[in-house]
């Protein structure tokens, strides 16, 4: 497949994924079409800023994320880094600070 055609198809597929159209693409399909998923990395300072912007203590933030308070403390001290879906969740909270407010009940 010509590169220009591959890029056009890749761009279309990316637009479909971004628009939440129902579709099914395998990792191989994505690789062949040149679709990449962005890497998420955060510093201890960024994690602390995300929590502070949410106006939550470490213990409450940990409860909201369903992790231990020790994990949050260690992330903020730079002793450990979040992994997997927790990284994605932190990135979402960074972009939309109140995305998990539905979990807090009075």
C-alpha positions in Angstrom: 0.0 0.0 0.0 1.3 3.4 -0.9 2.4 5.6 2.0 0.0 8.4 1.2 -3.0 6.0 1.0 -1.8 4.3 4.3 -1.6 7.7 6.0 -5.1 8.7 4.7 -6.6 5.5 5.9 -4.8 5.8 9.2 -6.1 9.3 9.7 -9.6 8.2 8.9 -9.4 5.4 11.4 -8.0 7.8 14.0 -10.9 10.1 13.4 -13.3 7.2 13.8 -11.8 6.3 17.1 -11.8 9.9 18.3 -15.5 10.3 17.3 -16.5 7.2 19.3 -17.9 5.4 16.3 -18.3 1.8 17.0 -15.6 -0.1 15.3 -13.3 -3.0 16.0 -9.6 -2.7 15.2 -6.9 -5.0 16.3 -3.5 -3.9 17.5 -2.1 -5.3 14.3 -4.6 -3.2 12.2 -3.6 -0.1 14.2 0.1 -0.8 13.7 -0.3 -1.4 9.9 -2.2 1.9 9.6 0.3 3.8 11.6 -2.0 4.6 14.5 -0.1 5.3 17.7 -1.3 5.7 21.2 0.4 8.4 23.2 2.6 7.5 26.1 1.6 8.9 29.5 4.3 10.0 31.9 3.9 12.2 35.0 6.3 13.6 37.5 5.7 13.5 41.2 5.0 17.3 41.1 2.4 16.8 38.4 0.6 14.1 40.4 0.6 16.3 43.5 -0.7 19.2 41.4 -3.5 17.0 40.0 -4.5 16.0 43.5 -4.4 19.6 44.9 -6.4 20.9 41.9 -9.0 18.4 42.9 -8.9 19.8 46.5 -8.5 16.4 48.1 -6.3 15.0 50.8 -4.0 12.1 49.9 -6.3 9.7 51.7 -9.5 10.8 49.9 -7.7 11.0 46.5 -6.5 7.4 47.1 -10.0 6.3 47.9 -11.3 8.0 44.8 -8.6 6.2 42.7 -9.1 2.9 44.6 -5.5 2.7 45.6 -3.8 2.9 48.9 -2.9 6.2 50.6 0.7 4.9 50.6 0.7 4.7 46.8 -0.4 8.3 46.5 2.2 9.4 49.0 5.0 7.5 47.2 4.0 8.9 43.8 4.1 12.4 45.2 7.5 11.8 46.7 8.8 10.3 43.5 9.6 6.9 45.1 7.2 5.1 42.8 5.3 5.9 39.7 1.7 4.9 38.8 1.3 2.2 36.2 -1.3 0.9 33.8 -4.8 2.1 34.0 -4.0 4.3 37.0 -1.7 6.4 34.7 -4.6 6.8 32.3 -7.0 7.7 35.0 -4.6 10.4 36.4 -4.2 11.8 32.9 -8.0 12.0 32.6 -8.2 13.7 36.0 -5.5 16.2 34.8 -7.6 17.1 31.8 -11.0 16.9 33.6 -10.5 17.5 37.3 -14.0 16.7 38.3 -14.5 13.5 36.1 -14.7 11.3 39.2 -17.0 13.6 41.3 -19.9 11.1 40.7 -18.1 8.7 43.1 -18.4 11.1 46.0 -21.7 11.0 47.8 -23.0 13.2 50.7 
